Amino acid sequence: QVQLVESGGGLVQAGGSLRLSCAASGMIVSNSVMGWYRQAPGKQRELVAFITSDGSTNYADSVKGRFTISRDNAKNIVYLQMNSLKPGDTAVYYCHNHRNSWGQGTQVTVSS
């Protein structure tokens, strides 16, 4: 049974940083396509970034140069380092794998 558990969200001022973690069980992140999505109030869920099994990464235009997705194969964790945060980054952030498993989400709030 696959379980994805996000952590690391919180309240931060604009320009600040947060690192989100997605701890996976029942699967191996290095063998999977792992993604981070976010959903702001009243908006559709959108893809933020993903990392493939060979380590390739891809980002939404809105976060390029500010966010970095990575993984720790030994710990079976996927990270999302978020720098230069903006109020527009405020959302619930979700971890996802290519077999369509989702975490419960972690709230990120960026104040101006």
C-alpha positions as CSV (number, residue, x, y, z in Angstrom):
1,Q,0.0,0.0,0.0
2,V,1.5,3.3,-1.2
3,Q,1.5,6.2,1.3
4,L,2.8,9.6,0.6
5,V,3.2,12.0,3.6
6,E,4.0,15.7,3.1
7,S,5.6,18.0,5.6
8,G,7.4,21.3,5.8
9,G,4.6,23.7,5.0
10,G,4.0,26.8,7.0
11,L,3.7,30.6,7.0
12,V,6.5,32.6,5.6
13,Q,7.1,36.2,4.4
14,A,7.5,37.0,0.8
15,G,11.1,36.4,-0.2
16,G,11.5,33.6,2.3
17,S,12.2,29.9,1.8
18,L,10.6,26.6,2.7
19,R,11.5,23.0,2.1
20,L,8.8,20.5,1.6
21,S,9.3,16.8,2.1
22,C,7.4,13.9,0.8
23,A,8.1,10.6,2.6
24,A,7.1,7.6,0.6
25,S,6.3,4.1,1.8
26,G,5.1,1.1,-0.2
27,M,7.0,2.3,-3.2
28,I,10.5,3.4,-4.3
29,V,10.8,7.0,-5.3
30,S,13.9,6.5,-7.4
31,N,11.9,4.0,-9.6
32,S,9.0,6.5,-10.1
33,V,8.0,9.8,-11.6
34,M,7.4,11.9,-8.5
35,G,5.7,15.3,-8.7
36,W,4.6,18.2,-6.6
37,Y,1.3,19.9,-7.3
38,R,-0.4,22.8,-5.7
39,Q,-3.9,24.0,-5.4
40,A,-4.8,27.6,-4.4
41,P,-8.3,28.5,-3.1
42,G,-10.8,28.6,-6.0
43,K,-8.2,27.4,-8.5
44,Q,-7.5,24.1,-10.2
45,R,-4.7,21.9,-9.0
46,E,-1.6,22.5,-11.0
47,L,1.7,20.8,-11.6
48,V,4.7,22.5,-10.0
49,A,7.6,20.2,-10.7
50,F,8.4,16.6,-11.3
51,I,11.4,14.3,-11.2
52,T,11.8,11.2,-13.3
53,S,13.5,7.9,-12.4
54,D,16.6,8.9,-14.3
55,G,16.7,12.2,-12.3
56,S,15.5,14.5,-15.0
57,T,13.5,17.5,-13.6
58,N,10.8,19.8,-15.0
59,Y,9.2,22.9,-13.6
60,A,6.2,25.1,-14.2
61,D,7.2,28.4,-15.7
62,S,5.9,30.2,-12.7
63,V,8.5,28.5,-10.4
64,K,11.5,28.1,-12.7
65,G,14.7,29.4,-11.0
66,R,13.0,29.6,-7.6
67,F,12.0,26.0,-6.8
68,T,14.1,22.8,-6.9
69,I,12.8,19.3,-6.8
70,S,15.2,16.6,-5.6
71,R,15.1,13.2,-3.9
72,D,17.1,11.2,-1.3
73,N,17.1,7.6,-2.5
74,A,18.4,6.3,0.8
75,K,15.6,7.9,2.8
76,N,13.0,7.4,0.0
77,I,12.0,11.1,0.3
78,V,11.3,13.7,-2.4
79,Y,11.9,17.4,-1.6
80,L,10.7,20.7,-2.9
81,Q,13.0,23.5,-2.1
82,M,11.2,26.8,-2.5
83,N,13.1,30.1,-2.5
84,S,12.1,33.7,-3.2
85,L,8.5,32.8,-2.3
86,K,5.7,35.1,-3.4
87,P,2.2,35.5,-2.2
88,G,1.0,33.8,-5.4
89,D,2.7,30.7,-4.2
90,T,0.2,30.3,-1.4
91,A,-1.5,27.0,-1.8
92,V,-1.9,23.5,-0.5
93,Y,1.0,21.5,-1.9
94,Y,0.6,17.8,-2.7
95,C,3.0,15.0,-3.5
96,H,2.1,12.6,-6.3
97,N,3.5,9.6,-8.1
98,H,2.9,8.3,-11.6
99,R,0.5,5.6,-10.3
100,N,-1.8,8.4,-9.2
101,S,-1.2,8.2,-5.5
102,W,-1.6,11.4,-3.6
103,G,-0.5,12.7,-0.2
104,Q,-2.8,14.6,2.1
105,G,-1.2,18.0,1.3
106,T,0.7,20.6,3.3
107,Q,-0.3,24.3,3.5
108,V,2.1,27.0,2.3
109,T,1.1,30.5,3.1
110,V,3.2,33.4,1.9
111,S,2.5,36.8,3.4
112,S,3.3,40.1,1.6
